């Protein structure tokens, strides 16, 4: 059974930081591209950041570029999202997702094979 378990969500004030972590099990982690998506009420699920299985390629949504950093540790089967300078517009449920790697990154949620349960991030002003 494939599981993606997220942790690190919570409530912070604007300008603060959070680090989300996703622990994977039941899959050959290093062969999967990993991503973080988020979804706010009334909004569609959008890409936040993605990282290839080689870690040589990353993708960031324009709204988080320069503030968020995605990283992975294939030895620990984890992918993290360091979020700095948080803004209330970052408030959303954040999801970890895995896509079997074909050598390129996907940014559409429909392309991802496995999903975590989501973790709430709330940023207050």
C-alpha positions, 0 to 999 in steps of 0.5 A: 500500500502506497502512503504519503503522510504529511506533517508540519502544517499549522497556523502562523502569522504573516511573514512567518515560516513553516516547513512541510514534510511528506514521508512516503512508503510503499513505492520506490521513492527515488523513481518518482517525481514529487510535488506539492499542491494546494487548494483553497476553498472555492479554488482549484488545486494548483501546483506549488512546487515540484522536484524530479527524481534526480533532484536536478529539476524543480518547478515553482509556481510564480506566486511562491517563487523566491519564498518556497523551496522544495527538497527531497531526501531519497535516503529518507523517502521524504520531500519537504517544502520550506515556506518563508515569508508566508502571506494570508493568500498562502492559506490552503490545504497542502497536498503531497503528490507522487508521479512515476518519473518518465524524465520530466516534471508534471504540473497538473494534478491529474497527472499524479498517481498518489496523494497525501491526505492534505495538511492545513496551512493557515496564515493570519495577518 
